[in-house]
Amino acid sequence: MTEAGSQGLSRVKEIYQDRSHRVKALKAEGKQVIGYYDIYPVLEMLTALDLVPYRLLGDMSEPITKADTCLPTVVCPFIRSVMDLGLKGKYDFLDGVVMAHACEVAEKTAHIWRIYLTPAYAHFIDTPHTTHAAAQKQHKELLKDFKKTLESFTGKELSAERLEQAIRVHNQQRTLVRELYELRKPDPPLVSGVETLQVMVALTSLPVEEGNELLRQVISEVKQRKDGPSLRPARLLIWGSVIDNIALIDMIENIGANVVMDDTSVGSRAYFSQVELTEDPLDGLAYRYLVELKAPRTFRETVLSETGKKDYMTDLENRFGYLGDYAKEWNVNGIILQAMRYCDIHGYEVPGLKDYLGNIGLPNIYLEHDYSEAALAPLRTRVQAFLEVIG
Amino acid sequence: MTDEKKKRAISRLKTMYPLRALIDGMYEQAVEASKDGKPVAWCMVNWWGGDVILRTMDVAAVYPEDYSAVCAAFGAAPAYLARSDSDGFPTHMCGYARNCLGYAAQMKDLGEIPPEAPMGGMPKPTLLLSSGFFCDTRYKWFQALGRYLDAPLWVLEMPHPGVKESRMEGVREHNINFLVEELREFIAFLEHLLGKKMDWDRLEEIVDDTIEMNRVWHQVNELRKARPCPMHSRDFWSSMPASLYMAADPKVTTDLYQKMYDEVKYMVDNHIGAIPEEKYRLAFAELPPWHSLGFFNQLAERGWNFVVESWAYHPPKPIDLSKVSNPLERIANLTYQYFSGYFEDAFKVGDWWGYFAHPYLEFVKEYQCDGIFLHPLLTCRTATNHLLVVQDQLMRKLKVPSLVVEGDIVDLKLFDPADALRKAETFEETMSHYRTVRKEMGLAW
């Protein structure tokens, strides 16, 4: 259920501009709100216990001042921003946090958060790095540990029935997000990149059922409206580090492109795989959150040739083939690779990903930035030049 | 000041040289093995689990992390870094990785080891053994090497529980099982790749020798708590790779560590320090500027003795594994002990960063340090992430000050020894001040 008043995209904009407004109201009604970092904490387990998941995001327009006391400048500026907001009390309304081994700096920040912010509830899920059989088994054990601390915190039993119900509701959200992304396939797309990102950010700020209702409203509105994005020669896919602020996409769309697809964690990456309903729901969850989520932080085995050698192009196809599929399905004619400075897991991908995209004939450009609105200005010229290249 | 004087400022242990030679020999042996058609692995430090298996399967191993330090020390790194940069790898990434990527690119172009490669170079590998331990770079780097090498890659996992989570019922067991199963999967991968079977009896022997090697190495470092400290960090850094990289038969390494123990014990018994006059005892975090190690001689002349280093490069606290019958479980327990050996202490005081950060609190107390030299590495998240927390905790809890000097392990452009020395001079007053403060607080040093 949403608050009375605005609906659809208007409501999305309101939430985007004041993310915590709704969860603070829910908290006033007695709900407990749990902050989570990135896409690896298993949200269904929170929802099943009537906890409201609230994603920890940064703020590109807020200078980092407090985090300098505990996170050095050579680490991911996004995580530094998240920590900075925490230290400034902007996440004080949270009843607890769950973090996962999304990347090295996230793992370490989980410990730092505990030391400096002393949350009443904190749990760390040590998500494995590979999809080995042993890693999958370990991941299920880790979810059992998470279940125990959640049960202890809430005083409620996390039954299989509750979990199945939560999985259904989250899967419904994933289906609705897919439906929204389908609306980006026409030319021109029915919904802009900026609007899509605002929706994605809103979803991270609401209980899942409210998010589903909002998505239905948005999809319906977008299908009916006549004033969507205009036709532009460039249809772009944007790949890389987390984007939780519209500034970058707004800049790209304002200079003559439609951003029609993304592969980022506040975007398709978080939603494009469903959880299978398995006899023990933890099996489906463990598999989805380790194996099905596609992000550079998870190492995927290469199929070796008969001689036992690794074939580079086959490896690239295994790792990035889904991007080629996205490009075809969304009729993309250019890709923007972007990563924050000091984001190692994305940084190492860049030459290989450029090789892959070059091999399938997709023009691309790599942009590095500092998670700061002011620092985006110099990138504008580069994007303009890129758009000229792809016509 | 002459170079000769600089060298004398720190008395190097005689028993260090053969340990260092083991590492140097590792490259030569790998090149020979490659020429003889034997398998060669490029490995990440994996804290022994993968090493013992490779050794048992007669795979010659070299460690690009160490080799990048070698390239830095020999001045070969800048060209490799430049190659990596020109191939599009972001310049903020790990100096070791960028050096290795550049090296591999050169090797691919030439079809052979680059002629300028120090110590004979690293031969083309049969396989890559990566590790999920600590940092993302340590598997993403080897994955990126696929651009230049057709060697298959195996990533060995390592659990990283939080301090609180590690205390939950059943967590230790499933983490150890995870490690053991990971090692089994790696063995199956190797058996398939090499077409040979694991010799389990030999593995058992190598595992036991590895445990003993680490026990003796730990004992050597325990002796460094003495005043004056008989062994400077430079000797630690020269000797640690023999354990960390399993550079030789662990029996041979154990014997050399035992000789080092004897030498250091003699110095302790006779009150002989590593430097002429120990005025200040310091801890060092994290890895040193390999390209500028002479800098420590200048500090030694000022009476700075570096008595302990990062937990990450120290052997695990000894653990009784005599009742663990399976060799894979034994080595898994050793690795897990390495990672979580300080968790119990951390838990007791509510310190939630049980590795990297908390051990410094223990070390600084036990080794009675007057200060800590923090060396944030501008291209390494892993070695830098925790330094501000360490700085803060050491001051708040123990009134031990930190000297922060930024630099890099490979890229010498990022380290300014003259500036560091200027900072060091003023830091002496700070250390003296906090000695008084600690005394007033009733602390032991």
Boltz contact constraints between the chains, C-beta under 6 A:
constraints:
  - contact:
      token1: [A, 70]
      token2: [B, 388]
      max_distance: 6.0
  - contact:
      token1: [A, 70]
      token2: [B, 389]
      max_distance: 6.0
  - contact:
      token1: [A, 72]
      token2: [B, 376]
      max_distance: 6.0
  - contact:
      token1: [A, 72]
      token2: [B, 384]
      max_distance: 6.0
  - contact:
      token1: [A, 72]
      token2: [B, 388]
      max_distance: 6.0
  - contact:
      token1: [A, 74]
      token2: [B, 378]
      max_distance: 6.0
  - contact:
      token1: [A, 74]
      token2: [B, 384]
      max_distance: 6.0
  - contact:
      token1: [A, 75]
      token2: [B, 381]
      max_distance: 6.0
  - contact:
      token1: [A, 103]
      token2: [B, 136]
      max_distance: 6.0
  - contact:
      token1: [A, 104]
      token2: [B, 135]
      max_distance: 6.0
  - contact:
      token1: [A, 104]
      token2: [B, 136]
      max_distance: 6.0
  - contact:
      token1: [A, 104]
      token2: [B, 381]
      max_distance: 6.0
  - contact:
      token1: [A, 105]
      token2: [B, 381]
      max_distance: 6.0
  - contact:
      token1: [A, 108]
      token2: [B, 385]
      max_distance: 6.0
  - contact:
      token1: [A, 111]
      token2: [B, 352]
      max_distance: 6.0
  - contact:
      token1: [A, 111]
      token2: [B, 353]
      max_distance: 6.0
  - contact:
      token1: [A, 114]
      token2: [B, 352]
      max_distance: 6.0
  - contact:
      token1: [A, 115]
      token2: [B, 352]
      max_distance: 6.0
  - contact:
      token1: [A, 124]
      token2: [B, 162]
      max_distance: 6.0
  - contact:
      token1: [A, 124]
      token2: [B, 165]
      max_distance: 6.0
  - contact:
      token1: [A, 126]
      token2: [B, 159]
      max_distance: 6.0
  - contact:
      token1: [A, 126]
      token2: [B, 160]
      max_distance: 6.0
  - contact:
      token1: [A, 126]
      token2: [B, 161]
      max_distance: 6.0
  - contact:
      token1: [A, 128]
      token2: [B, 157]
      max_distance: 6.0
  - contact:
      token1: [A, 129]
      token2: [B, 132]
      max_distance: 6.0
  - contact:
      token1: [A, 130]
      token2: [B, 155]
      max_distance: 6.0
  - contact:
      token1: [A, 130]
      token2: [B, 157]
      max_distance: 6.0
  - contact:
      token1: [A, 132]
      token2: [B, 185]
      max_distance: 6.0
  - contact:
      token1: [A, 134]
      token2: [B, 178]
      max_distance: 6.0
  - contact:
      token1: [A, 134]
      token2: [B, 181]
      max_distance: 6.0
  - contact:
      token1: [A, 134]
      token2: [B, 182]
      max_distance: 6.0
  - contact:
      token1: [A, 134]
      token2: [B, 185]
      max_distance: 6.0
  - contact:
      token1: [A, 135]
      token2: [B, 157]
      max_distance: 6.0
  - contact:
      token1: [A, 138]
      token2: [B, 178]
      max_distance: 6.0
  - contact:
      token1: [A, 141]
      token2: [B, 174]
      max_distance: 6.0
  - contact:
      token1: [A, 145]
      token2: [B, 168]
      max_distance: 6.0
  - contact:
      token1: [A, 299]
      token2: [B, 139]
      max_distance: 6.0
  - contact:
      token1: [A, 299]
      token2: [B, 155]
      max_distance: 6.0
  - contact:
      token1: [A, 304]
      token2: [B, 152]
      max_distance: 6.0
  - contact:
      token1: [A, 308]
      token2: [B, 193]
      max_distance: 6.0
  - contact:
      token1: [A, 309]
      token2: [B, 150]
      max_distance: 6.0
  - contact:
      token1: [A, 310]
      token2: [B, 146]
      max_distance: 6.0
  - contact:
      token1: [A, 310]
      token2: [B, 150]
      max_distance: 6.0
  - contact:
      token1: [A, 310]
      token2: [B, 152]
      max_distance: 6.0
  - contact:
      token1: [A, 312]
      token2: [B, 146]
      max_distance: 6.0
  - contact:
      token1: [A, 315]
      token2: [B, 146]
      max_distance: 6.0
  - contact:
      token1: [A, 341]
      token2: [B, 92]
      max_distance: 6.0
  - contact:
      token1: [A, 342]
      token2: [B, 92]
      max_distance: 6.0
  - contact:
      token1: [A, 344]
      token2: [B, 136]
      max_distance: 6.0
  - contact:
      token1: [A, 344]
      token2: [B, 137]
      max_distance: 6.0
  - contact:
      token1: [A, 345]
      token2: [B, 136]
      max_distance: 6.0
  - contact:
      token1: [A, 345]
      token2: [B, 140]
      max_distance: 6.0
  - contact:
      token1: [A, 347]
      token2: [B, 90]
      max_distance: 6.0
  - contact:
      token1: [A, 347]
      token2: [B, 93]
      max_distance: 6.0
  - contact:
      token1: [A, 348]
      token2: [B, 140]
      max_distance: 6.0
  - contact:
      token1: [A, 348]
      token2: [B, 144]
      max_distance: 6.0
  - contact:
      token1: [A, 350]
      token2: [B, 88]
      max_distance: 6.0
  - contact:
      token1: [A, 351]
      token2: [B, 87]
      max_distance: 6.0
  - contact:
      token1: [A, 351]
      token2: [B, 88]
      max_distance: 6.0
  - contact:
      token1: [A, 351]
      token2: [B, 89]
      max_distance: 6.0
